[in-house]
Amino acid sequence: MWTLALGFAWLPLYLEEQAGFSDAEVGAIVGLPALSMAVLVLTAGAVAHRLLRRGVTARVAQGLLGALLPLLAGLCLLLATRAGPAALLLPLLVLAFSAGNGQTPLTNAAIADICPPARRSAALGLSYALAALSSLLAPYVTGRIIDAAPNETVGYGRAFDLAACLLIGGALLAALLIRPDRDARTLRPALTRTSPEE
């Protein structure tokens, strides 16, 4: 969600002021991450579903596969501010601002797998609420970083590096912590004992 908000608020300015694209070119370019995100979300969900049907654990299908997407986005974002030619910059930016969100359906599926039906909607709602906080913070924090930098080029680099580190850190946490099979076995019996109506 951080990179989604960052892309909406700051990517058009970056493309125009730092990468040198015209208004018309920026208008065409800013839609590419959304298109790529739609493809990646659908593809990640389909791949995870196919893996689960073949007997692969949910940790692999939802946790590790999901972790690869923000890892890819973070690496692309680190490289984007260091890339020279536009032919390399554009694919990096498209992946940087789209791949991380491909993890969303996999995370939602993992939450749904862990929670008993009566608590599922509350857990998903809380997850979205926490994610929404980052979409509120990203534009503000980015603006402060750019304003505090000696020049805009340095500021954009620092702001994009921060977003990249958040993506990579999130990917590592997902790889380590998302274990729906184990968590469902642990949580469901405990929740059933404390909630007799379920």
N, CA and C atoms as an extended XYZ file, in Angstrom:
594
Properties=species:S:1:pos:R:3:atomname:S:1:resname:S:1:resid:I:1 pbc="F F F"
N         0.827       -1.201        0.000 N   MET     1
C         0.000        0.000        0.000 CA  MET     1
C         0.868        1.259        0.000 C   MET     1
N         2.047        1.174        0.617 N   TRP     2
C         2.957        2.319        0.626 CA  TRP     2
C         3.324        2.689       -0.808 C   TRP     2
N         3.755        1.708       -1.587 N   THR     3
C         4.169        2.028       -2.959 CA  THR     3
C         2.979        2.401       -3.833 C   THR     3
N         1.809        1.873       -3.553 N   LEU     4
C         0.623        2.248       -4.315 CA  LEU     4
C         0.344        3.740       -4.128 C   LEU     4
N         0.348        4.210       -2.872 N   ALA     5
C         0.122        5.630       -2.601 CA  ALA     5
C         1.275        6.478       -3.127 C   ALA     5
N         2.489        5.986       -2.975 N   LEU     6
C         3.660        6.694       -3.488 CA  LEU     6
C         3.572        6.854       -5.001 C   LEU     6
N         3.125        5.804       -5.672 N   GLY     7
C         2.990        5.868       -7.121 CA  GLY     7
C         1.952        6.873       -7.571 C   GLY     7
N         0.816        6.919       -6.894 N   PHE     8
C        -0.223        7.875       -7.263 CA  PHE     8
C         0.205        9.312       -6.990 C   PHE     8
N         0.853        9.539       -5.839 N   ALA     9
C         1.169       10.903       -5.422 CA  ALA     9
C         2.445       11.456       -6.048 C   ALA     9
N         3.477       10.629       -6.172 N   TRP    10
C         4.793       11.150       -6.528 CA  TRP    10
C         5.370       10.637       -7.839 C   TRP    10
N         4.928        9.498       -8.324 N   LEU    11
C         5.515        8.963       -9.560 CA  LEU    11
C         5.345        9.902      -10.753 C   LEU    11
N         4.159       10.504      -10.971 N   PRO    12
C         4.052       11.430      -12.114 CA  PRO    12
C         5.043       12.590      -12.036 C   PRO    12
N         5.226       13.155      -10.837 N   LEU    13
C         6.194       14.251      -10.682 CA  LEU    13
C         7.616       13.769      -10.929 C   LEU    13
N         7.924       12.575      -10.431 N   TYR    14
C         9.264       12.026      -10.654 CA  TYR    14
C         9.531       11.839      -12.142 C   TYR    14
N         8.555       11.266      -12.843 N   LEU    15
C         8.735       11.014      -14.276 CA  LEU    15
C         8.947       12.303      -15.054 C   LEU    15
N         8.237       13.343      -14.657 N   GLU    16
C         8.349       14.622      -15.380 CA  GLU    16
C         9.585       15.402      -14.963 C   GLU    16
N         9.798       15.550      -13.653 N   GLU    17
C        10.859       16.429      -13.169 CA  GLU    17
C        12.233       15.768      -13.161 C   GLU    17
N        12.287       14.477      -12.920 N   GLN    18
C        13.576       13.802      -12.802 CA  GLN    18
C        13.934       12.968      -14.027 C   GLN    18
N        12.949       12.275      -14.596 N   ALA    19
C        13.235       11.404      -15.738 CA  ALA    19
C        13.085       12.134      -17.067 C   ALA    19
N        12.478       13.323      -17.065 N   GLY    20
C        12.412       14.144      -18.278 CA  GLY    20
C        11.322       13.787      -19.267 C   GLY    20
N        10.275       13.101      -18.836 N   PHE    21
C         9.178       12.771      -19.739 CA  PHE    21
C         8.228       13.954      -19.866 C   PHE    21
N         7.588       14.058      -21.009 N   SER    22
C         6.612       15.121      -21.239 CA  SER    22
C         5.297       14.797      -20.529 C   SER    22
N         4.410       15.799      -20.443 N   ASP    23
C         3.103       15.568      -19.808 CA  ASP    23
C         2.342       14.439      -20.495 C   ASP    23
N         2.361       14.428      -21.804 N   ALA    24
C         1.637       13.392      -22.550 CA  ALA    24
C         2.236       12.016      -22.280 C   ALA    24
N         3.564       11.937      -22.243 N   GLU    25
C         4.216       10.655      -21.970 CA  GLU    25
C         3.926       10.178      -20.548 C   GLU    25
N         3.948       11.100      -19.594 N   VAL    26
C         3.652       10.749      -18.207 CA  VAL    26
C         2.230       10.214      -18.093 C   VAL    26
N         1.295       10.857      -18.790 N   GLY    27
C        -0.089       10.400      -18.761 CA  GLY    27
C        -0.236        8.969      -19.251 C   GLY    27
N         0.548        8.596      -20.250 N   ALA    28
C         0.486        7.227      -20.766 CA  ALA    28
C         1.216        6.250      -19.852 C   ALA    28
N         2.291        6.695      -19.227 N   ILE    29
C         3.129        5.807      -18.426 CA  ILE    29
C         2.483        5.459      -17.093 C   ILE    29
N         1.812        6.424      -16.442 N   VAL    30
C         1.337        6.183      -15.078 CA  VAL    30
C         0.270        5.099      -15.000 C   VAL    30
N        -0.371        4.774      -16.102 N   GLY    31
C        -1.345        3.686      -16.093 CA  GLY    31
C        -0.725        2.305      -16.185 C   GLY    31
N         0.536        2.227      -16.591 N   LEU    32
C         1.184        0.928      -16.765 CA  LEU    32
C         1.316        0.124      -15.467 C   LEU    32
N         1.689        0.748      -14.337 N   PRO    33
C         1.741       -0.050      -13.110 CA  PRO    33
C         0.384       -0.642      -12.719 C   PRO    33
N        -0.702        0.101      -12.942 N   ALA    34
C        -2.028       -0.437      -12.601 CA  ALA    34
C        -2.371       -1.642      -13.467 C   ALA    34
N        -2.041       -1.570      -14.740 N   LEU    35
C        -2.273       -2.694      -15.641 CA  LEU    35
C        -1.420       -3.893      -15.236 C   LEU    35
N        -0.151       -3.627      -14.950 N   SER    36
C         0.748       -4.698      -14.511 CA  SER    36
C         0.272       -5.306      -13.194 C   SER    36
N        -0.213       -4.460      -12.276 N   MET    37
C        -0.697       -4.954      -10.986 CA  MET    37
C        -1.874       -5.900      -11.175 C   MET    37
N        -2.798       -5.544      -12.056 N   ALA    38
C        -3.954       -6.415      -12.302 CA  ALA    38
C        -3.502       -7.778      -12.808 C   ALA    38
N        -2.553       -7.783      -13.726 N   VAL    39
C        -2.038       -9.045      -14.270 CA  VAL    39
C        -1.337       -9.852      -13.173 C   VAL    39
N        -0.512       -9.193      -12.377 N   LEU    40
C         0.243       -9.899      -11.340 CA  LEU    40
C        -0.665      -10.439      -10.232 C   LEU    40
N        -1.680       -9.668       -9.847 N   VAL    41
C        -2.610      -10.132       -8.813 CA  VAL    41
C        -3.323      -11.397       -9.278 C   VAL    41
N        -3.835      -11.366      -10.511 N   LEU    42
C        -4.543      -12.531      -11.043 CA  LEU    42
C        -3.604      -13.726      -11.228 C   LEU    42
N        -2.418      -13.455      -11.720 N   THR    43
C        -1.452      -14.527      -11.950 CA  THR    43
C        -0.993      -15.149      -10.638 C   THR    43
N        -0.679      -14.310       -9.636 N   ALA    44
C        -0.225      -14.836       -8.346 CA  ALA    44
C        -1.308      -15.698       -7.707 C   ALA    44
N        -2.551      -15.239       -7.766 N   GLY    45
C        -3.645      -16.028       -7.208 CA  GLY    45
C        -3.814      -17.357       -7.915 C   GLY    45
N        -3.726      -17.340       -9.247 N   ALA    46
C        -3.888      -18.580      -10.016 CA  ALA    46
C        -2.741      -19.552       -9.748 C   ALA    46
N        -1.520      -19.035       -9.673 N   VAL    47
C        -0.367      -19.900       -9.409 CA  VAL    47
C        -0.467      -20.512       -8.013 C   VAL    47
N        -0.828      -19.697       -7.027 N   ALA    48
C        -0.966      -20.207       -5.659 CA  ALA    48
C        -2.053      -21.274       -5.585 C   ALA    48
N        -3.170      -21.026       -6.244 N   HIS    49
C        -4.263      -22.002       -6.245 CA  HIS    49
C        -3.820      -23.319       -6.876 C   HIS    49
N        -3.102      -23.236       -7.984 N   ARG    50
C        -2.614      -24.446       -8.655 CA  ARG    50
C        -1.618      -25.198       -7.771 C   ARG    50
N        -0.741      -24.461       -7.090 N   LEU    51
C         0.219      -25.112       -6.193 CA  LEU    51
C        -0.491      -25.826       -5.047 C   LEU    51
N        -1.496      -25.172       -4.468 N   LEU    52
C        -2.235      -25.795       -3.369 CA  LEU    52
C        -2.959      -27.058       -3.830 C   LEU    52
N        -3.526      -27.027       -5.032 N   ARG    53
C        -4.212      -28.214       -5.566 CA  ARG    53
C        -3.239      -29.356       -5.809 C   ARG    53
N        -1.981      -29.047       -6.065 N   ARG    54
C        -0.973      -30.090       -6.279 CA  ARG    54
C        -0.358      -30.585       -4.972 C   ARG    54
N        -0.834      -30.060       -3.842 N   GLY    55
C        -0.352      -30.539       -2.558 CA  GLY    55
C         0.794      -29.753       -1.950 C   GLY    55
N         1.161      -28.640       -2.575 N   VAL    56
C         2.210      -27.802       -2.001 CA  VAL    56
C         1.647      -27.125       -0.752 C   VAL    56
N         2.462      -26.933        0.259 N   THR    57
C         1.980      -26.337        1.505 CA  THR    57
C         1.577      -24.884        1.286 C   THR    57
N         0.686      -24.409        2.152 N   ALA    58
C         0.251      -23.007        2.089 CA  ALA    58
C         1.415      -22.064        2.398 C   ALA    58
N         2.369      -22.524        3.185 N   ARG    59
C         3.548      -21.691        3.455 CA  ARG    59
C         4.280      -21.352        2.164 C   ARG    59
N         4.398      -22.320        1.289 N   VAL    60
C         5.068      -22.085        0.010 CA  VAL    60
C         4.164      -21.303       -0.931 C   VAL    60
N         2.917      -21.757       -1.072 N   ALA    61
C         2.008      -21.170       -2.061 CA  ALA    61
C         1.574      -19.758       -1.708 C   ALA    61
N         1.421      -19.472       -0.425 N   GLN    62
C         0.968      -18.149       -0.023 CA  GLN    62
C         2.095      -17.309        0.588 C   GLN    62
N         2.901      -17.919        1.442 N   GLY    63
C         3.961      -17.167        2.106 CA  GLY    63
C         5.170      -16.900        1.234 C   GLY    63
N         5.783      -17.960        0.732 N   LEU    64
C         7.014      -17.770       -0.044 CA  LEU    64
C         6.745      -17.173       -1.421 C   LEU    64
N         5.708      -17.656       -2.108 N   LEU    65
C         5.353      -17.056       -3.398 CA  LEU    65
C         4.983      -15.590       -3.206 C   LEU    65
N         4.190      -15.311       -2.171 N   GLY    66
C         3.815      -13.931       -1.891 CA  GLY    66
C         5.011      -13.058       -1.556 C   GLY    66
N         5.988      -13.614       -0.868 N   ALA    67
C         7.176      -12.848       -0.493 CA  ALA    67
C         8.036      -12.484       -1.708 C   ALA    67
N         8.004      -13.318       -2.733 N   LEU    68
C         8.801      -13.019       -3.928 CA  LEU    68
C         8.351      -11.728       -4.616 C   LEU    68
N         7.057      -11.431       -4.547 N   LEU    69
C         6.535      -10.261       -5.262 CA  LEU    69
C         7.015       -8.936       -4.669 C   LEU    69
N         6.884       -8.690       -3.358 N   PRO    70
C         7.447       -7.442       -2.829 CA  PRO    70
C         8.977       -7.414       -2.876 C   PRO    70
N         9.609       -8.584       -2.812 N   LEU    71
C        11.063       -8.617       -2.967 CA  LEU    71
C        11.457       -8.118       -4.353 C   LEU    71
N        10.758       -8.613       -5.382 N   LEU    72
C        11.001       -8.140       -6.743 CA  LEU    72
C        10.740       -6.648       -6.859 C   LEU    72
N         9.637       -6.173       -6.280 N   ALA    73
C         9.302       -4.749       -6.338 CA  ALA    73
C        10.373       -3.909       -5.659 C   ALA    73
N        10.831       -4.348       -4.488 N   GLY    74
C        11.852       -3.597       -3.770 CA  GLY    74
C        13.165       -3.513       -4.525 C   GLY    74
N        13.594       -4.625       -5.101 N   LEU    75
C        14.835       -4.617       -5.876 CA  LEU    75
C        14.720       -3.722       -7.099 C   LEU    75
N        13.565       -3.775       -7.767 N   CYS    76
C        13.352       -2.914       -8.935 CA  CYS    76
C        13.362       -1.440       -8.544 C   CYS    76
N        12.785       -1.121       -7.393 N   LEU    77
C        12.750        0.270       -6.949 CA  LEU    77
C        14.143        0.762       -6.573 C   LEU    77
N        14.950       -0.104       -5.966 N   LEU    78
C        16.340        0.274       -5.681 CA  LEU    78
C        17.108        0.565       -6.966 C   LEU    78
N        16.861       -0.248       -7.979 N   LEU    79
C        17.569       -0.067       -9.248 CA  LEU    79
C        17.029        1.103      -10.067 C   LEU    79
N        15.754        1.435       -9.902 N   ALA    80
C        15.113        2.438      -10.763 CA  ALA    80
C        15.783        3.804      -10.666 C   ALA    80
N        16.113        4.243       -9.455 N   THR    81
C        16.736        5.571       -9.320 CA  THR    81
C        18.207        5.559       -9.728 C   THR    81
N        18.720        4.384      -10.002 N   ARG    82
C        20.114        4.270      -10.423 CA  ARG    82
C        20.233        3.904      -11.903 C   ARG    82
N        19.087        3.694      -12.552 N   ALA    83
C        19.083        3.306      -13.973 CA  ALA    83
C        19.234        4.543      -14.843 C   ALA    83
N        19.972        4.395      -15.911 N   GLY    84
C        20.169        5.519      -16.807 CA  GLY    84
C        19.121        5.630      -17.893 C   GLY    84
N        19.160        4.763      -18.891 N   PRO    85
C        18.268        4.940      -20.038 CA  PRO    85
C        16.810        4.632      -19.697 C   PRO    85
N        15.918        5.351      -20.378 N   ALA    86
C        14.483        5.174      -20.151 CA  ALA    86
C        14.036        3.753      -20.476 C   ALA    86
N        14.711        3.112      -21.427 N   ALA    87
C        14.340        1.740      -21.798 CA  ALA    87
C        14.495        0.790      -20.624 C   ALA    87
N        15.397        1.085      -19.698 N   LEU    88
C        15.577        0.275      -18.502 CA  LEU    88
C        14.743        0.823      -17.345 C   LEU    88
N        14.630        2.147      -17.256 N   LEU    89
C        13.907        2.790      -16.163 CA  LEU    89
C        12.435        2.400      -16.140 C   LEU    89
N        11.780        2.424      -17.282 N   LEU    90
C        10.335        2.172      -17.313 CA  LEU    90
C         9.947        0.773      -16.833 C   LEU    90
N        10.568       -0.298      -17.325 N   PRO    91
C        10.199       -1.612      -16.790 CA  PRO    91
C        10.464       -1.741      -15.290 C   PRO    91
N        11.553       -1.144      -14.828 N   LEU    92
C        11.849       -1.194      -13.399 CA  LEU    92
C        10.768       -0.485      -12.588 C   LEU    92
N        10.347        0.702      -13.050 N   LEU    93
C         9.312        1.447      -12.338 CA  LEU    93
C         7.966        0.725      -12.377 C   LEU    93
N         7.641        0.145      -13.517 N   VAL    94
C         6.364       -0.570      -13.622 CA  VAL    94
C         6.330       -1.730      -12.628 C   VAL    94
N         7.394       -2.515      -12.576 N   LEU    95
C         7.443       -3.634      -11.627 CA  LEU    95
C         7.527       -3.147      -10.180 C   LEU    95
N         8.277       -2.074       -9.956 N   ALA    96
C         8.430       -1.549       -8.602 CA  ALA    96
C         7.099       -1.102       -8.015 C   ALA    96
N         6.250       -0.504       -8.852 N   PHE    97
C         4.995        0.045       -8.347 CA  PHE    97
C         3.807       -0.892       -8.561 C   PHE    97
N         4.086       -2.132       -8.949 N   SER    98
C         2.966       -3.066       -9.149 CA  SER    98
C         3.176       -4.416       -8.478 C   SER    98
N         4.390       -4.925       -8.484 N   ALA    99
C         4.616       -6.307       -8.032 CA  ALA    99
C         4.292       -6.507       -6.559 C   ALA    99
N         4.585       -5.533       -5.720 N   GLY   100
C         4.332       -5.693       -4.293 CA  GLY   100
C         2.875       -5.957       -3.966 C   GLY   100
N         1.974       -5.383       -4.747 N   ASN   101
C         0.547       -5.571       -4.490 CA  ASN   101
C         0.037       -6.920       -4.979 C   ASN   101
N         0.842       -7.648       -5.722 N   GLY   102
C         0.461       -8.999       -6.115 CA  GLY   102
C         0.372       -9.945       -4.939 C   GLY   102
N         0.960       -9.544       -3.809 N   GLN   103
C         0.925      -10.368       -2.604 CA  GLN   103
C        -0.434      -10.284       -1.904 C   GLN   103
N        -1.212       -9.241       -2.162 N   THR   104
C        -2.455       -9.002       -1.410 CA  THR   104
C        -3.416      -10.191       -1.411 C   THR   104
N        -3.764      -10.774       -2.562 N   PRO   105
C        -4.710      -11.890       -2.496 CA  PRO   105
C        -4.139      -13.106       -1.768 C   PRO   105
N        -2.839      -13.285       -1.817 N   LEU   106
C        -2.229      -14.417       -1.126 CA  LEU   106
C        -2.261      -14.203        0.386 C   LEU   106
N        -2.018      -12.977        0.821 N   THR   107
C        -2.101      -12.657        2.239 CA  THR   107
C        -3.532      -12.802        2.733 C   THR   107
N        -4.491      -12.301        1.951 N   ASN   108
C        -5.900      -12.434        2.334 CA  ASN   108
C        -6.310      -13.898        2.443 C   ASN   108
N        -5.843      -14.709        1.523 N   ALA   109
C        -6.155      -16.139        1.576 CA  ALA   109
C        -5.538      -16.785        2.814 C   ALA   109
N        -4.327      -16.370        3.150 N   ALA   110
C        -3.680      -16.925        4.352 CA  ALA   110
C        -4.454      -16.539        5.607 C   ALA   110
N        -4.902      -15.286        5.681 N   ILE   111
C        -5.706      -14.840        6.828 CA  ILE   111
C        -7.004      -15.637        6.894 C   ILE   111
N        -7.652      -15.806        5.759 N   ALA   112
C        -8.914      -16.558        5.718 CA  ALA   112
C        -8.706      -18.011        6.123 C   ALA   112
N        -7.580      -18.598        5.751 N   ASP   113
C        -7.293      -19.987        6.113 CA  ASP   113
C        -7.065      -20.154        7.611 C   ASP   113
N        -6.508      -19.140        8.240 N   ILE   114
C        -6.173      -19.221        9.660 CA  ILE   114
C        -7.403      -19.008       10.538 C   ILE   114
N        -8.244      -18.056       10.161 N   CYS   115
C        -9.342      -17.624       11.033 CA  CYS   115
C       -10.575      -18.508       10.886 C   CYS   115
N       -11.256      -18.749       11.989 N   PRO   116
C       -12.557      -19.416       11.879 CA  PRO   116
C       -13.539      -18.472       11.181 C   PRO   116
N       -14.545      -19.001       10.520 N   PRO   117
C       -15.459      -18.160        9.738 CA  PRO   117
C       -16.053      -16.979       10.492 C   PRO   117
N       -16.376      -17.156       11.760 N   ALA   118
C       -17.008      -16.077       12.515 CA  ALA   118
C       -16.067      -14.903       12.764 C   ALA   118
N       -14.779      -15.120       12.658 N   ARG   119
C       -13.802      -14.047       12.921 CA  ARG   119
C       -13.066      -13.592       11.668 C   ARG   119
N       -13.359      -14.210       10.558 N   ARG   120
C       -12.626      -13.939        9.326 CA  ARG   120
C       -12.777      -12.484        8.860 C   ARG   120
N       -13.999      -11.973        8.838 N   SER   121
C       -14.213      -10.612        8.326 CA  SER   121
C       -13.530       -9.580        9.210 C   SER   121
N       -13.526       -9.783       10.524 N   ALA   122
C       -12.844       -8.850       11.426 CA  ALA   122
C       -11.333       -8.866       11.184 C   ALA   122
N       -10.783      -10.048       10.990 N   ALA   123
C        -9.335      -10.158       10.753 CA  ALA   123
C        -8.940       -9.501        9.430 C   ALA   123
N        -9.729       -9.740        8.385 N   LEU   124
C        -9.430       -9.113        7.093 CA  LEU   124
C        -9.601       -7.598        7.170 C   LEU   124
N       -10.639       -7.146        7.884 N   GLY   125
C       -10.847       -5.708        8.045 CA  GLY   125
C        -9.696       -5.045        8.778 C   GLY   125
N        -9.207       -5.684        9.834 N   LEU   126
C        -8.068       -5.147       10.579 CA  LEU   126
C        -6.821       -5.103        9.704 C   LEU   126
N        -6.629       -6.131        8.911 N   SER   127
C        -5.484       -6.166        8.002 CA  SER   127
C        -5.521       -4.989        7.026 C   SER   127
N        -6.691       -4.745        6.442 N   TYR   128
C        -6.824       -3.618        5.507 CA  TYR   128
C        -6.654       -2.280        6.213 C   TYR   128
N        -7.172       -2.163        7.427 N   ALA   129
C        -7.040       -0.909        8.168 CA  ALA   129
C        -5.577       -0.581        8.439 C   ALA   129
N        -4.805       -1.592        8.846 N   LEU   130
C        -3.380       -1.374        9.089 CA  LEU   130
C        -2.644       -1.016        7.801 C   LEU   130
N        -3.000       -1.691        6.720 N   ALA   131
C        -2.367       -1.382        5.433 CA  ALA   131
C        -2.718        0.028        4.968 C   ALA   131
N        -3.952        0.456        5.255 N   ALA   132
C        -4.379        1.787        4.828 CA  ALA   132
C        -3.569        2.886        5.515 C   ALA   132
N        -3.081        2.631        6.724 N   LEU   133
C        -2.252        3.627        7.406 CA  LEU   133
C        -1.015        3.971        6.593 C   LEU   133
N        -0.414        2.948        5.979 N   SER   134
C         0.789        3.212        5.184 CA  SER   134
C         0.462        4.045        3.956 C   SER   134
N        -0.735        3.878        3.401 N   SER   135
C        -1.089        4.682        2.232 CA  SER   135
C        -1.337        6.135        2.617 C   SER   135
N        -1.653        6.391        3.886 N   LEU   136
C        -1.779        7.772        4.360 CA  LEU   136
C        -0.412        8.379        4.648 C   LEU   136
N         0.492        7.570        5.161 N   LEU   137
C         1.811        8.065        5.541 CA  LEU   137
C         2.747        8.277        4.353 C   LEU   137
N         2.657        7.424        3.355 N   ALA   138
C         3.637        7.446        2.257 CA  ALA   138
C         3.775        8.807        1.573 C   ALA   138
N         2.687        9.442        1.122 N   PRO   139
C         2.863       10.735        0.450 CA  PRO   139
C         3.466       11.803        1.362 C   PRO   139
N         3.032       11.815        2.631 N   TYR   140
C         3.541       12.813        3.578 CA  TYR   140
C         5.028       12.599        3.855 C   TYR   140
N         5.397       11.369        4.189 N   VAL   141
C         6.796       11.071        4.513 CA  VAL   141
C         7.686       11.343        3.303 C   VAL   141
N         7.215       10.974        2.125 N   THR   142
C         7.990       11.218        0.906 CA  THR   142
C         8.214       12.714        0.697 C   THR   142
N         7.167       13.500        0.875 N   GLY   143
C         7.310       14.949        0.742 CA  GLY   143
C         8.311       15.525        1.718 C   GLY   143
N         8.280       15.037        2.960 N   ARG   144
C         9.233       15.523        3.963 CA  ARG   144
C        10.667       15.137        3.600 C   ARG   144
N        10.840       13.921        3.083 N   ILE   145
C        12.185       13.479        2.689 CA  ILE   145
C        12.705       14.336        1.545 C   ILE   145
N        11.867       14.586        0.551 N   ILE   146
C        12.293       15.395       -0.599 CA  ILE   146
C        12.599       16.822       -0.163 C   ILE   146
N        11.767       17.395        0.713 N   ASP   147
C        12.004       18.765        1.191 CA  ASP   147
C        13.289       18.878        1.999 C   ASP   147
N        13.619       17.822        2.748 N   ALA   148
C        14.809       17.867        3.606 CA  ALA   148
C        16.103       17.577        2.846 C   ALA   148
N        16.005       17.056        1.650 N   ALA   149
C        17.203       16.680        0.883 CA  ALA   149
C        17.869       17.922        0.292 C   ALA   149
N        19.163       17.829       -0.023 N   PRO   150
C        19.846       18.980       -0.628 CA  PRO   150
C        19.312       19.350       -2.010 C   PRO   150
N        18.753       18.371       -2.726 N   ASN   151
C        18.091       18.642       -4.005 CA  ASN   151
C        17.055       17.545       -4.251 C   ASN   151
N        16.189       17.764       -5.240 N   GLU   152
C        15.095       16.824       -5.473 CA  GLU   152
C        15.585       15.455       -5.924 C   GLU   152
N        16.652       15.404       -6.692 N   THR   153
C        17.172       14.125       -7.154 CA  THR   153
C        17.572       13.244       -5.966 C   THR   153
N        18.297       13.834       -5.036 N   VAL   154
C        18.690       13.107       -3.825 CA  VAL   154
C        17.450       12.735       -3.014 C   VAL   154
N        16.501       13.662       -2.919 N   GLY   155
C        15.281       13.410       -2.157 CA  GLY   155
C        14.472       12.257       -2.717 C   GLY   155
N        14.273       12.247       -4.033 N   TYR   156
C        13.547       11.129       -4.639 CA  TYR   156
C        14.298        9.814       -4.421 C   TYR   156
N        15.612        9.861       -4.554 N   GLY   157
C        16.405        8.649       -4.335 CA  GLY   157
C        16.221        8.106       -2.937 C   GLY   157
N        16.259        8.997       -1.945 N   ARG   158
C        16.091        8.555       -0.559 CA  ARG   158
C        14.682        8.034       -0.304 C   ARG   158
N        13.696        8.732       -0.841 N   ALA   159
C        12.301        8.320       -0.629 CA  ALA   159
C        12.020        6.978       -1.293 C   ALA   159
N        12.525        6.791       -2.505 N   PHE   160
C        12.320        5.523       -3.195 CA  PHE   160
C        13.112        4.406       -2.519 C   PHE   160
N        14.298        4.734       -1.984 N   ASP   161
C        15.075        3.728       -1.254 CA  ASP   161
C        14.342        3.294        0.021 C   ASP   161
N        13.703        4.246        0.703 N   LEU   162
C        12.921        3.889        1.880 CA  LEU   162
C        11.791        2.926        1.502 C   LEU   162
N        11.078        3.249        0.439 N   ALA   163
C         9.993        2.371       -0.015 CA  ALA   163
C        10.540        0.990       -0.394 C   ALA   163
N        11.693        0.972       -1.043 N   ALA   164
C        12.310       -0.306       -1.422 CA  ALA   164
C        12.670       -1.121       -0.185 C   ALA   164
N        13.206       -0.470        0.833 N   CYS   165
C        13.563       -1.176        2.068 CA  CYS   165
C        12.318       -1.712        2.770 C   CYS   165
N        11.224       -0.947        2.748 N   LEU   166
C         9.972       -1.431        3.335 CA  LEU   166
C         9.468       -2.662        2.579 C   LEU   166
N         9.552       -2.633        1.256 N   LEU   167
C         9.127       -3.785        0.455 CA  LEU   167
C         9.987       -5.014        0.751 C   LEU   167
N        11.293       -4.826        0.767 N   ILE   168
C        12.201       -5.954        1.001 CA  ILE   168
C        12.032       -6.475        2.429 C   ILE   168
N        11.900       -5.566        3.393 N   GLY   169
C        11.660       -5.992        4.774 CA  GLY   169
C        10.349       -6.754        4.907 C   GLY   169
N         9.302       -6.249        4.243 N   GLY   170
C         8.020       -6.951        4.257 CA  GLY   170
C         8.106       -8.321        3.617 C   GLY   170
N         8.880       -8.419        2.553 N   ALA   171
C         9.056       -9.712        1.885 CA  ALA   171
C         9.747      -10.706        2.808 C   ALA   171
N        10.776      -10.254        3.502 N   LEU   172
C        11.486      -11.147        4.421 CA  LEU   172
C        10.581      -11.581        5.579 C   LEU   172
N         9.786      -10.647        6.111 N   LEU   173
C         8.850      -11.002        7.179 CA  LEU   173
C         7.804      -12.002        6.685 C   LEU   173
N         7.303      -11.778        5.460 N   ALA   174
C         6.321      -12.703        4.901 CA  ALA   174
C         6.918      -14.101        4.749 C   ALA   174
N         8.144      -14.158        4.240 N   ALA   175
C         8.787      -15.461        4.056 CA  ALA   175
C         8.986      -16.184        5.382 C   ALA   175
N         9.285      -15.422        6.426 N   LEU   176
C         9.536      -16.038        7.730 CA  LEU   176
C         8.260      -16.347        8.508 C   LEU   176
N         7.238      -15.506        8.380 N   LEU   177
C         6.102      -15.588        9.297 CA  LEU   177
C         4.820      -16.171        8.722 C   LEU   177
N         4.624      -16.092        7.411 N   ILE   178
C         3.364      -16.594        6.862 CA  ILE   178
C         3.440      -18.113        6.749 C   ILE   178
N         2.733      -18.769        7.686 N   ARG   179
C         2.684      -20.236        7.771 CA  ARG   179
C         1.248      -20.642        8.089 C   ARG   179
N         0.345      -20.492        7.118 N   PRO   180
C        -1.084      -20.723        7.394 CA  PRO   180
C        -1.402      -22.117        7.912 C   PRO   180
N        -0.740      -23.146        7.413 N   ASP   181
C        -1.026      -24.509        7.863 CA  ASP   181
C        -0.761      -24.652        9.362 C   ASP   181
N         0.406      -24.236        9.782 N   ARG   182
C         0.776      -24.336       11.198 CA  ARG   182
C        -0.114      -23.448       12.066 C   ARG   182
N        -0.331      -22.184       11.614 N   ASP   183
C        -1.114      -21.246       12.426 CA  ASP   183
C        -2.566      -21.684       12.560 C   ASP   183
N        -3.135      -22.252       11.515 N   ALA   184
C        -4.516      -22.740       11.602 CA  ALA   184
C        -4.622      -23.871       12.611 C   ALA   184
N        -3.639      -24.771       12.617 N   ARG   185
C        -3.653      -25.870       13.594 CA  ARG   185
C        -3.523      -25.349       15.019 C   ARG   185
N        -2.757      -24.269       15.187 N   THR   186
C        -2.541      -23.712       16.517 CA  THR   186
C        -3.716      -22.858       16.983 C   THR   186
N        -4.223      -22.002       16.110 N   LEU   187
C        -5.223      -21.018       16.519 CA  LEU   187
C        -6.645      -21.553       16.580 C   LEU   187
N        -7.039      -22.360       15.644 N   ARG   188
C        -8.441      -22.781       15.606 CA  ARG   188
C        -8.885      -23.542       16.855 C   ARG   188
N        -8.115      -24.512       17.349 N   PRO   189
C        -8.565      -25.184       18.580 CA  PRO   189
C        -8.648      -24.225       19.768 C   PRO   189
N        -7.683      -23.296       19.877 N   ALA   190
C        -7.689      -22.348       20.994 CA  ALA   190
C        -8.888      -21.424       20.903 C   ALA   190
N        -9.210      -20.954       19.703 N   LEU   191
C       -10.362      -20.073       19.534 CA  LEU   191
C       -11.668      -20.813       19.779 C   LEU   191
N       -11.724      -22.071       19.410 N   THR   192
C       -12.937      -22.858       19.627 CA  THR   192
C       -13.182      -23.064       21.125 C   THR   192
N       -12.099      -23.280       21.886 N   ARG   193
C       -12.254      -23.467       23.325 CA  ARG   193
C       -12.732      -22.198       24.012 C   ARG   193
N       -12.278      -21.020       23.525 N   THR   194
C       -12.672      -19.767       24.180 CA  THR   194
C       -13.973      -19.206       23.651 C   THR   194
N       -14.492      -19.757       22.534 N   SER   195
C       -15.741      -19.265       21.934 CA  SER   195
C       -16.676      -20.426       21.705 C   SER   195
N       -17.504      -20.805       22.715 N   PRO   196
C       -18.339      -21.982       22.582 CA  PRO   196
C       -19.356      -21.882       21.470 C   PRO   196
N       -19.704      -20.664       21.013 N   GLU   197
C       -20.726      -20.569       19.958 CA  GLU   197
C       -20.193      -20.963       18.608 C   GLU   197
N       -18.865      -21.057       18.428 N   GLU   198
C       -18.296      -21.399       17.136 CA  GLU   198
C       -18.187      -22.912       16.975 C   GLU   198
